[in-house]
């Protein structure tokens, strides 16, 4: 047993398997992937990494497992899955996930490729300790009775990143009672090792589940969807697309880069955007439109439609197509509202047990915004062209 001092959870105690996994190249790489990617351009102290976050997720999973009464083999697989849940992230985490998904069809939590092919070091550690890499990968993907503990509505990933991100950004909105959450989790309807069992919060914990929902909603508004981070993220994504178009780097090599590797490459190979990102010389908002201003067809537009709109706007204004970025987020949703909580002896979805969910959903809907970004000198012209091309019903809020 080895103890590591963590800024959020205090001492995180690692078992022998966890110690071995920490020393693999795949896990050490996470030291160089920032947890909040472009959010750190807004909050300067948000420089924590997916390495420490993964240790925190392991710590919470270990605590949760102790109260679920599962056998040691199952517990060992869950702990390993918690430890490795972010090993599939590309550089800048979620900011490059869309590029990787479109090229490979895989998200960051689909890591079977990593555990079985790309990193034999991880596989060897797991197999040497009697664990099945494919079973670990399935848990990371949320499969089985205990998969949702690693990737689901009540997962320890969410519990850790909310409190950790709040701590490192300095905002007071991510406060979550992780101790109560992990100790109140129960498996119902099965034997605890798989099958039809469901992961739920025990009786009397509607407010506990609501606190997770409130924390996520407030962090979305103040941290995760801050407009500066969104502008920088859109610029980063476009720069990465150009980088892959202009170089012989394949997506598998791209997804194994660290943040600093990618930033150097973008600065050298796509300087028009890469240098701006490095210097925080970001585009400005030409359009910032709320949901009721945007036609349904535009809200549901895919990547091809976004790119076509960018080209049309740029051609209308007479500027380079990379000088216009259209940012259409997915429809507002609260995944945590599907959490299961026992009420009067019966598991219920949180959205059915809590009157608070409807209000939070309405707040998420009000916060949804479509953005169009460009260099400061083109803001007025791009705003006029974008409103016409996208069919916006109102002018939207001014740039800032």
Secondary structure, 3 states (H helix, E strand, C coil): CEEEEECCCEEEEECHHHHHHHCCHHHHHHHHCECCHHHHHCCCCCCCEHHHHHHHHHHHHHHHHHCCCCCHHHHHHHHHHHHHCCCCCCCCHHHHHHHHHHHHCCCCCCCHHHHHHHCHHHHHHHHHCCCCHHHHHHHHCCCHHHHHHHCCCCCHHHHHHHHHHHHHHCCCCCCCCHHHHHHCEEEECCCCCCCCCEEEECCCCHHHHHHHHHHHHHHHHHHHCCHHHHHHHHHHHHHHHHHHHHCCCCHHHHHCCCHHHHHHHHHHHCHHHHHHHHHCCCCEEEEEEEHHHCCHHHHCCCHHHHHHHHHHHHHHHCCCHHHCEEECCCCCCCHHHHCEEEECCEEEEHHHHCCHHHHHHHHHHHHCEEEEEECHHHHHHHHHHHHHHHCCCCCCCCCC
